[in-house]
């Protein structure tokens, strides 16, 4: 228990539940019962998946509906896309901003070269004829 009292959380991180005595020891019986039921269900599902995975007579693929839903949502983005400020800023930063920046770089370079040509001080770096 002394290490628990000596523990200081990081400035930007929260205290883990296992190290916070108020949240770890002072739980209501209903909350503990619900947590035990969730843990039992999770372990039952893990056991069922492991039994299917390690079955030596298995001929078909193991279907995991949660994984299938996740992969479908991940690969087919447009039905699940929700425009937001962040997505708009990312689109501008990676779509329009590089094009505008490239335009200004090429335009200023060309303007400098044209002004040197007009002044007669431009020397060509590559000459086709000597």
N, C-alpha and C positions, 0 to 999 in steps of 0.2 A: 504494500500500500504506500510505502514511502516514495517509490519511483513515480507513482501516480501523482503524488503531490508535487514532486520536483519537475514534472513535465511542463514545459512552456510551449504553447503552440506558436507556429510561425506567424509572422505578421499578416500574410495574405491567405493563410489556410485556416480552416476550422478545426476544432478539436475532434479527433475521431470518437465515434460513439463508444468504443470499448474503453477509452481513457477518460471519459466524462462520467464521474460517479453518479451525478444526478440523473443522467439519462440511462445509465447502465444498471443501477441498483434499484432505483425508485420507479419501476414500471408497474402499471396496473396489471392485475391478473388477466383481464380481457385482452390487453395488448400483447402480453406474453403468450396467451393461448392462440391468438391470431397469428403471431409470428411463428409459433411452433407449427401451426397448420400449414402456413406458407412454406416453411422449411421442409416439412414432410412431403408436401405435394411436389416441391422442386426436386427432392431426392428421389421420389418415386418416378418422376419423369426422366431424371438422369439414368436411373437404373433400367427403365424400359428402353431408353435409347442405347445404352451399353449392351443390353441383351440382344437387341436387333443388330447392332453393329458387329458384335462378336459371334453371331450365329454362324457356324461353319456350313450350314445347309442353305444359307441365304442365296437366292437367285436374282432378286429384284433390288432396285435402289431403295434406300430409306428416304421416305418423304418427310421432311420437316416443314410443316406449314408456315411457321414463323420465319424460317430462313427463306422460303419461297416468296413470301410477301415482301420481305426486306430486299431481296434481290430484284424483284419486279419493280418495287418503288425506286430502287437505286438506278436501275438500267433504263427505265422509261420515265424520264424526269418530267416531261411536260404536263401530264395530268395532275401531278402532285406539286408543281411549281407555284409558289405564291410570291408575287412581286413585293419587294420591300425596299427600304432605303439602302440597306447593305447590298442587296443584289444589284440595284441600280448603280451604286457607286463602283462596284466591281466591274460591271459592264462598261461604264465610262472609262475606268482606269485601264482596263485591258483591251477595250475595243476602239474607242474614239481617241483617247489621249495619245497613244503611240502614232496614229496616223497624223494627227495635228502636229505633234512634235517633229516627226519626219518631214512634213511639209515645210515647217519653219526652218529647220536645219538646211534642207536643200535650197529653199528660196533665198536665205541669207548668203549661203555660199555662192549661189549663182549671181546675186546682186553685187557681191564683192568682186567677183571675177569680171562682171560686166563693167564695173566702175574702173577697174585696173586696165581693161582693154580700151575703154574710152580715153583714159589718161595716157595710154601708151606705155605703161610700166609692167604690163603682164608678160611674163616669160613662160612659154609653154613647157611643161615638164617632159612631154613626149612629142617628138617630131617624127612624122612619117618620112619626110625627106630630109637629107642632111645638108 
